[in-house]
Amino acid sequence: MTSYLFQVLVINELAAVSASVGLNIHKRENKVLKFKAENNNPITLDGETLEDVESFTYLGSIIDEQGGSDADVKARIGKARTAFLQLKSIWNSK
């Protein structure tokens, strides 16, 4: 079984199990990140195509389709720099 077919199988099984306990999957709120994927076929659920994204934030960390941490490190450095610059005036005050 190819990874694409496995993804389709898993998403449809998730939808079926969710529906059986009264949960709905909001298709417009869910996105697909293909990590080092060879196949670019869209993933669909109940006839609706789930949006493909190049990166997203999960538990505060940026995850991208290359699997690297460059974007996450740059974002964290930017946040630290902003916080540092906000405190600089306090540290330099007499």
N, C-alpha and C positions, 0 to 999 in steps of 0.2 A: 504494500500500500504506500503510495506516495505521501509526502508530508502535506500536500495540498488536500488530498482526499481525506487524510486524517484530520486536518483542521475543519473541513466541512462536516465530517462525522461528529467531531467533538462539539462544535457550535450547535448543531441540530439536536444532539443528545442533551446538551445543557438546556436548550430551550424547552425540550419535551419534559425533562425532569422538573424544571422551574415551573412550567405550566401545571404540572400535576400537583404541586403544592400551593398553587395560587399566586406564584410570582410571575411577573412579566419582564421580559428583556426589552428595554427601550432601544430600538435599533438606531435611532438618530443620536443617542448619547454614547454609544459604544463605537470604538475605533479599532482598527487592525494595524498592528506594527509587524511587518514581515522582517524578521531577523535573518540576514544573509540568505534570503530566499532566491531560489532559482526560477520559481514560477510566479508570474505577476497576475494570474487570474484573480478576479475579485472574489471576496468571500461574501456570500449572500445568506440571508436568514429570512425565511418566509417570503422570498421573492424580492427583498430589499437588499441592496448592496451596502455593506458596512464600509465606512470611510477608511481609506488607507492613510496613515500618517508616517512621517519620517522620524518623529521623536515625540515623547510625552514625558510628563513628570509623574513618578510613582513613588510614594512615600518620601517625597522631598528630593529625590534623585532624578536626573534627566537620563532617560534611556533612549538610545537612537538605534537606527537600523544597522549601523556598522558594529555595534557592540562596544564601542570605545567609551572612555570616560572624559574625553576632552571637553565636551559641552558642559558636563556637570561640574568639572573642575573650574572652568571659566566662570560659570554662574556663581559658584561658591566664593571665588576670589572677588568677584564684583560685589557680592553682598558684604563680604568682610571689609572691602575697601570703603564702601559707603558708610558702614558702621564706624570705621576708624576715622573717617573724615568728619563725621558728626561729633565725635568725641574730641577731636583735635583742638577745637576752640576752648574746651573745658580744661584740657591739659596745659594749654599755653596761657591760661588766665592767671593773674597774680592774686 
